[in-house]
Amino acid sequence: QVQLVESGGGLVQAGGSLRLSCAASGRTFSDYGLGWFRQAPGKEREFVGSISWSGSSTAYADPVKGRFTISRDNAKKEVYLQMNSLRPEDTAVYYCAARSKRVGAPYDVWGQGTQVTVSL
């Protein structure tokens, strides 16, 4: 099974950018689809975006469309979340997650999360 470790979080002013990384170890990275989720204080975890095992397909939640971009490097076993035009409402703990490329597979491997704080 793959293991995931996020990094790159921090404090940024509104309008700024951050790039999160998620490094994987363990089994073949390219066997997994990957997703980014976030959880703000007092709120449920929500989907941010996803990328297919090949990297050919991405999907984004409406609040981040046009501002966030997901990419992956299977050779490096890493997935990235580029976040631009950040807003205070993007403040949350961000998690990467993995699922098998089997159709309908759930996200069942999670990283520990990285804090992103966007100030006015």
N, C-alpha and C positions, 0 to 999 in steps of 0.2 A: 504494500500500500504506500502511496505517496505521502510525504509530510510537507507542510507548508509553513513558511516564515515570512511575515510581512515586514516591510521597513519603508522609511521615507516620510512618515507622518511628521507633523510639527505644527507650529503656529504661523499663520500667514494672514496678511491683511486682505480685506475684501477686494476683489478684482485681481488678486495674485494667482499664482500657479504653484502646484506641487505635483511631483511624480512619485507615486507609490510603486514599490516593487514587491513581488512575491516570489521567493525562491523555493524550489521544490527539491526534495531528495527522495530516494527510494526507487520505486518501480518506474517503468518507462513513462516519462512525462507526456509524451505525445499520445498516450492512450486515454488522456483525460480532457474533458471539457472543463473550462475554468470560469468562475464567476467572481464578481466583486459585490459585496453587500456592505451595508452600514447600519449602525444603530446609534441613534441619538439618545441623550438622557431622557428617561421616561417614555420612550417610544419603542415600538417593536422593530426588530431587524427588518430591513427592506432591501430589495434587489436594486443594484445599481447598474450592472451590465454583465455581459458574458461574452465569451469567445469560444469558438468550436475547437476541437482537438487539432485541426489543421491550421487554424487561424484564418480560414477563408470566410467565416461568418461571425458577425458580432450583433449584439442586441443591447439596447440601452433603455433605462427607465425614462419616462418623459421629463422629469425634473432636471436630468443631466444631459439630455440630447443636445448636441451641438457644442457642448462645453467639455465633456469628458471623452477620452478615447482609450480603448483597451487594445493592447497588442501583446504578443508573446514571442519568445525566442526559444524554440524547442531545443536547440543545440545547447543553450545556456540553462535550460530548465527554469525559465523565469517568465512571469507574466507581469504586465505593467498597467497602471492606471494613470494616465496623464489627465490632470484636472486643471482646467483653465477657467478664468472668470469666476473665481470662487466667491461664494456668498456665505454670509453667516449661517444660513440654514443648511449649509453643507457640513457644518460641524458635527462630528460623529466619530465613533470608532469604526474603522474600515477593516473588513475581513475579506480575505480571498478564500475560495472554496473550490473543491474539485469534485467532478463526477465522472463516472465511466462514460465512454462514448456510446454505450448502448442507449437506444432511443427510450426516453422516459426515465432514465436513471436519475435518482435524486442526488443532490449535493450531500456527500457523506464524509468528506474530509475538510476540516476547517483549520485555518491558521489561528494564531492567538490574538490578532488584531493590532492595529496601529492607530493612534489618536490623531485626528486632524481637527484643528481649531482655527476658525476663520473669524477674525475680529473686524469691527467696523473701522 
